Amino acid sequence: MRDAYIVTAVRTPGCRRAKGLLKDTRPEDLLSFILKSAVEKTPGLNAKDIDDITAGCSFPEAEQGLNIGRIAGQIAGFPVDVTGATVNRFCASGLEAVALAGLRVMAGWSDIVIGCGIESMTYVPMGGNLPRPNPDYAKTNPDLYTSMGTTAENVAKRYNVTRQEQDAFAYESHMKAANALKNKLFTEIVPTPATKFVQQQDGTYKKETFIVDYDDGIRADTTIEGLAKLRPVFAADGSVTAGNSSQTTDGAAATILMSGERVKELGIKPLAKFICYTTAGCKPDEMGVGPKYAIPKLLKLTGLKLEDIGMFELNEAFASQSIYCIRELGIDMKKVNIHGGAIALGHPLGCTGAKLCATLLVNMRERGAKYGIESMCAAGGQGAAALFELCD
Ligand SMILES: CC(C)(COP(=O)(O)OP(=O)(O)OC[C@H]1O[C@@H](n2cnc3c(N)ncnc32)[C@H](O)[C@@H]1OP(=O)(O)O)[C@@H](O)C(=O)NCCC(=O)NCCS
């Protein structure tokens, strides 16, 4: 197999669902903007040379339906020859897209492919607009459709993750993110045009654009005491709250992958090599344990040991599952989500895998980590994990 090089990885800010700065920006606009930005940030690259766009999306319907991978490429102004697809592995969709793009390059089927992710949780709510579980299967196997919050409660209860531990983890996420925001460390963010509708004197609304350049869910004023006061959301006697869950978020991200030949031709200095990707199944009603199985499987496939990995981006779907996975795997917390995770920065479902790729590569470079792993759990009972190697 050939090598697949990542030459550009960027993201929009992540903004709070319904309350945040991107709430009136359509998902196709967010994705097309970040696709265009990724191309513009790649020296010498012309959009016509891109073979395909693979877009991850967890609820690919309504405004983000109709194959947004193709639609966003066209709205971005790419030539008609540049094809596009949409893939769904729930919270791992964006990573699935990056991996599929990488595989095409590695197999020699394509030279330049974009793997990206999109989710507007404002426009399309979690679960979709019209969920329709299979009635016969659900009668005997309701676990497959367990709500994500309930799975987080199950992990906390089954594996003894306390409320105090969850709140402490959430506090750290906000503190790390607030520090990174203050020190301008989220260099993977591209300032993004957002839409607002401004009421005019005659009562009509005019569409206007403004620029958003930061993740608006970060709460620098978070305290342990404040977190402790929040009521459990998913079970009366539970421990999972709005404070120790990932935020529901709008955002998009894109990664450009290229063959070694094209990297040489264009004279580009690649950021990293995409090495390997894997998935592992687990019980649907405790889906948060997914990374516990996906990461060892990835390490086995690549012949590396946990100590070889210098940096981790583990999606903070919930503090309970994050703590459990980190603890079970024995990962050094100093290497995990060094600038905060989804509890502070948000988790725009189908975008997250592509977003964490951009963040991981920046963080690996900042700390000089040769190998980095990105991993997350996904609804239905799955874990996904990918390995990246920094280029010199
Ligand atoms: C838990 C959940 C239902 C909460 O939704 P929400 O009520 O819209 O959450 P918000 O972030 O708006 O927070 C609600 C309130 O909690 C409080 N709060 C949240 N975070 C806080 C913090 N760090 N410190 C203090 N208070 C906090 C605030 O009072 C906030 O209200 P405000 O925004 O008016 O200040 C939602 O975030 C959720 O479903 N998360 C999980 C998403 C998920 O399952 N993803 C897939 C994973 S596999």
The ligand as a Tripos MOL2 file, in Angstrom:
@<TRIPOS>MOLECULE
LIG
   48    50     1     0     0
SMALL
NO_CHARGES

@<TRIPOS>ATOM
      1 C1        -26.9360   17.0040   28.6240 C.3       1 LIG1
      2 C2        -27.7400   17.8290   27.6350 C.3       1 LIG1
      3 C3        -29.1450   17.2290   27.4670 C.3       1 LIG1
      4 C4        -27.8600   19.2460   28.2030 C.3       1 LIG1
      5 O1        -28.4770   20.0450   27.2430 O.3       1 LIG1
      6 P1        -28.7170   21.6130   27.4940 P.3       1 LIG1
      7 O2        -29.6470   21.7620   28.6270 O.co2     1 LIG1
      8 O3        -29.0810   22.2080   26.1870 O.co2     1 LIG1
      9 O4        -27.2260   22.0180   27.9280 O.3       1 LIG1
     10 P2        -26.5580   23.4130   28.0950 P.3       1 LIG1
     11 O5        -25.1370   23.2700   27.6860 O.co2     1 LIG1
     12 O6        -27.3750   24.4650   27.4510 O.co2     1 LIG1
     13 O7        -26.5590   23.6250   29.6660 O.3       1 LIG1
     14 C5        -27.7730   23.7760   30.4040 C.3       1 LIG1
     15 C6        -27.4670   24.5170   31.6740 C.3       1 LIG1
     16 O8        -26.6100   23.7620   32.5150 O.3       1 LIG1
     17 C7        -25.7350   24.6400   33.1920 C.3       1 LIG1
     18 N1        -24.3350   24.3080   32.8690 N.ar      1 LIG1
     19 C8        -23.8520   23.6370   31.7860 C.ar      1 LIG1
     20 N2        -22.5230   23.5440   31.8730 N.ar      1 LIG1
     21 C9        -22.1490   24.1360   33.0070 C.ar      1 LIG1
     22 C10       -20.9020   24.3520   33.6510 C.ar      1 LIG1
     23 N3        -19.7500   23.9190   33.1200 N.pl3     1 LIG1
     24 N4        -20.8870   25.0090   34.8330 N.ar      1 LIG1
     25 C11       -22.0450   25.4600   35.3860 C.ar      1 LIG1
     26 N5        -23.2530   25.2980   34.8150 N.ar      1 LIG1
     27 C12       -23.3090   24.6380   33.6520 C.ar      1 LIG1
     28 C13       -26.0920   26.0500   32.7610 C.3       1 LIG1
     29 O9        -27.0230   26.5770   33.6720 O.3       1 LIG1
     30 C14       -26.7480   25.8390   31.4270 C.3       1 LIG1
     31 O10       -27.6690   26.8150   31.1200 O.3       1 LIG1
     32 P3        -27.1860   28.1770   30.3290 P.3       1 LIG1
     33 O11       -26.6750   27.7630   29.0050 O.co2     1 LIG1
     34 O12       -28.4300   28.9740   30.2190 O.co2     1 LIG1
     35 O13       -26.1250   28.8200   31.1530 O.co2     1 LIG1
     36 C15       -27.0340   17.8890   26.2400 C.3       1 LIG1
     37 O14       -25.8560   18.6440   26.3360 O.3       1 LIG1
     38 C16       -26.7230   16.5220   25.7160 C.2       1 LIG1
     39 O15       -27.6200   15.7930   25.2960 O.2       1 LIG1
     40 N6        -25.4220   16.1500   25.7020 N.am      1 LIG1
     41 C17       -25.0140   14.8740   25.2160 C.3       1 LIG1
     42 C18       -25.0240   14.8210   23.7240 C.3       1 LIG1
     43 C19       -24.8240   13.4340   23.1980 C.2       1 LIG1
     44 O16       -25.4400   12.4770   23.6480 O.2       1 LIG1
     45 N7        -23.9610   13.2900   22.1910 N.am      1 LIG1
     46 C20       -23.6310   12.0260   21.6520 C.3       1 LIG1
     47 C21       -22.6610   11.3640   22.5450 C.3       1 LIG1
     48 S1        -22.4220    9.6980   22.0880 S.3       1 LIG1
@<TRIPOS>BOND
     1     1     2 1
     2     2     3 1
     3     2     4 1
     4     2    36 1
     5     4     5 1
     6     5     6 1
     7     6     7 2
     8     6     8 1
     9     6     9 1
    10     9    10 1
    11    10    11 2
    12    10    12 1
    13    10    13 1
    14    13    14 1
    15    14    15 1
    16    15    16 1
    17    15    30 1
    18    16    17 1
    19    17    18 1
    20    17    28 1
    21    18    19 ar
    22    18    27 ar
    23    19    20 ar
    24    20    21 ar
    25    21    22 ar
    26    21    27 ar
    27    22    23 1
    28    22    24 ar
    29    24    25 ar
    30    25    26 ar
    31    26    27 ar
    32    28    29 1
    33    28    30 1
    34    30    31 1
    35    31    32 1
    36    32    33 2
    37    32    34 1
    38    32    35 1
    39    36    37 1
    40    36    38 1
    41    38    39 2
    42    38    40 1
    43    40    41 1
    44    41    42 1
    45    42    43 1
    46    43    44 2
    47    43    45 1
    48    45    46 1
    49    46    47 1
    50    47    48 1
@<TRIPOS>SUBSTRUCTURE
     1 LIG1         1 GROUP 0 **** ****
